[in-house]
Amino acid sequence: MTLMILGVCALVSLIVGIATEGWPKGAHDGLGIVASILLVVFVTATSDYRQSLQFKDLDKEKKKISIQVTRNGYRQKMSIYELLPGDIVHLAIGDQVPADGLFLSGFSLLIDESSLTGESEPVVVNTENPFLLSGTKVQDGSCKMLITTVGMRTQWGKLMATLSEGGDDETPLQVKLNGVATIIGKIGLFFAVITFVVLMNGLVSHKLQQESFWSWNGDDALEMLEYFAIAVTIVVVAVPEGLPLAVTLSLAFAMKKMMNDKALVRNLAACETMGSATTICSDKTGTLTTNHMTVVKTCICMKSKEVSNKTSSLCSELPESAVKLLLQSIFNNTGGEVVVNKQGKHEILGTPTETAILEFGLSLCGDFQGERQACKLVKVEPFNSTKKRMGVVVELPSGGLRAHCKGASEIVLAACDKVLNSNGEVVPLDEESTNHLKTTINQFANEALRTLCLAYMELENGFSAEDTIPVTGFTCIGVVGIKDPVRPGVKESVALCRSAGITVRMVTGDNINTAKAIARECGILTDDGIAIEGPEFREKSLEELLVLIPKIQVMARSSPLDKHTLVKHLRTTFGEVVAVTGDGTNDAPALHEADIGLAMGIAGTEVAKESADVIILDDNFSTIVTVAKWGRSVYINIQKFVQFQLTVNVVALIVNFTSACLTGTAPLTAVQLLWVNMIMDTLGALALATEPPNDDLMKRSPVGRKGNFISNVMWRNILGQSLYQFTVIWLLQSKGKSIFSLDGPNSDLVLNTLIFNTFVFCQVFNEINSREMEKINVFKGILDNYVFVGVISATIFFQIIIVEYLGTFANTTPLTLVQWFFCLFVGFLGMPIAAQLKKIPV
């Protein structure tokens, strides 16, 4: 709106100027305003265009979603954008259906069609109801799907074609800043009106003194127009139009840099929110650990043994019948698959846990395809986080039916009443055997191993596909311990979070002993912290939770609801700003509830990614700390910019207002104020919003939910610098002619040029001061930021051009070398003054 008002002002100025003074002299003021408007618009448009290019790059990264596909007889990973009709897609729990297609085969398939139809109830898909639609999500089960339609021809594509994409919502920080801008704008409008009234009063008084009040000419009209232009430009300078630009530039810059650091930001607000995070609820597997699992210990047929690369000895030590049962359980009761790739080599596909078990089965000289072909699958109940186990029913070659079960050791062991002894015989599971197995499980868990129990049951009373697999009466085959090493750098990252005032909590579905061992190794669990299991947590009363939650550092055996409850209490009851990491469908509620959701890019399901604000592309906890660092950098950079801009606003307003009130003239003209506005808004935002983060950012406490944006430190710097700059300009205005021995008809123009030049150099040096709000050394790392150096250099270069060569256009006149040195010296003097200001405690 202000630019539109300026446009009207420029048009009137051109018409009146040319009519009274002719071309080209009469057009200088009007063309000056037009040129300034075009410059602001051009720079803003260029910034917006560059940002749109960045978003295109980010969008490309976001679309890098791969899925398991069988094409030309080979199962392979493929981008969802390369799918063709006729491909067979393998879908599992948590996947998003990538195209329209038909159900070929699968088990217990439940599809969430709410995103397409709005119906909240999941739909059962089977041979009777075989239709699968693009954009829907697999809520439970698994299947193979034949693709029939892709792209915009799908039901989802047709729906998307009817929608126009809405604009991005403003981030919380932008809302806060726009509030600040509105208040300052109103103050500016008030000052502008008062300035115009005072200037007009001076003109009217002058006309009355000359007794020419009823005689108005073109010069009077031009003078009134100049007053109007000054009043409007006071509004332009007062309204911090650069705030949204600074936020956008800072966030876009951070997003681009975070992409290089393996973090894809899906929601702009996530950058700034992560900077305020006070607690991180982290998943364990794949985030704190490498997610590359191998079986390192076993207890099969009641015999414990370490597993090395050569496991042939294990086969010879176990009864043949037990090995057959073990291999049948491993290769049939799995969500993974062993396939032959194009090179003719065996490749294991599936989750890290499934891969580890299948790898163990192959090392026992097992034949995956042979075992799968020997038995016919009758029923599959896939693993989910509520049951914490998976099961299958197979029809044996002899015609009998057998159920296999695999899952969390305590849960599967509790479902067993028999066990295989050292001879491979089925014997009752007595108290001694139970205690031996529980001791083994605890021992494995204390060594930070994930434990899984394998069991089976003969179904002698028959079984149909509609029946559910029994939950008791199983025979325990054995327990395996899977090692998932802690990622390098995690311990250091957790320590960095602690020093930054961020509490890290581990929330996992693992056994509590395993979770505690990993948490201690990572530095998460301390002596004054608490480790608790999900079932115990959910039984606590609200009063007990209020005491317990602040101390919880580890939650094991947690359900999705436990994680959601913990996050909700931390946010609402304790006022924490909570970041949550997750990779599974079960994590989606907590990711959605959190202030910032962080999904894993490699292990994460599409449902988890859709619920998250940031996708961690390398599944590494260290990257999460980097996101927090960038978030703090965004927040601090915008604070620096606001400090810089408010200083300019205060000085420009007071200088023009007091001068107009006391002398009847404004020393800073419309074109000059527009150039100052350019420095403030666009170039200042570009310079200060692109400052990279430093390690010191992680040594201060987080802002949190209730922190003030404009801090006492900022007010101290703003008021101190404003007072200095105003004093210098006022002294220059009142004593400048005598200081520089200015006389003659050109003296007023020289003085006004000196004031304008001094004002600009004070901003230039204050921009350098604003790089650090508390530290005295503002030059540290300045040469590493090429954008900042480039902006400062460009500002000085254009200032020289404006003063020396654009005299009529900018209402300036060339200055002597002494006068240039004076402006430079006065500007530089603001730096030691700023250093002294920073020593004042607040």
Salt bridges, closest charged atoms under 4 A:
ASP57 OD2 - LYS256 NZ 2.94
ASP59 OD2 - LYS63 NZ 3.53
GLU61 OE2 - LYS64 NZ 3.00
ASP87 OD2 - ARG71 NH2 2.57
ASP220 OD2 - LYS207 NZ 2.64
GLU317 OE2 - LYS305 NZ 3.61
GLU320 OE2 - LYS324 NZ 3.87
GLU337 OE1 - ARG75 NH1 1.91
GLU354 OE1 - LYS406 NZ 2.82
GLU381 OE1 - LYS387 NZ 3.89
GLU410 OE1 - ARG557 NH2 2.90
ASP417 OD1 - LYS418 NZ 2.85
GLU447 OE1 - LYS297 NZ 2.91
GLU458 OE2 - ARG402 NH2 2.85
ASP510 OD2 - LYS284 NZ 2.93
ASP510 OD1 - ARG450 NE 2.90
GLU536 OE2 - LYS540 NZ 3.80
ASP562 OD2 - ARG538 NH2 2.73
ASP587 OD1 - LYS563 NZ 3.04
GLU593 OE1 - HIS564 NE2 3.48
GLU593 OE2 - ARG571 NH1 3.14
ASP595 OD2 - ARG571 NE 3.16
ASP595 OD2 - ARG705 NH2 2.84
GLU606 OE2 - LYS609 NZ 3.46
GLU610 OE1 - ARG266 NH2 3.60
GLU691 OE1 - ARG771 NH2 2.97
ASP695 OD1 - LYS629 NZ 2.97
ASP696 OD1 - LYS699 NZ 3.55
ASP696 OD2 - LYS775 NZ 2.16
ASP748 OD1 - LYS737 NZ 2.49
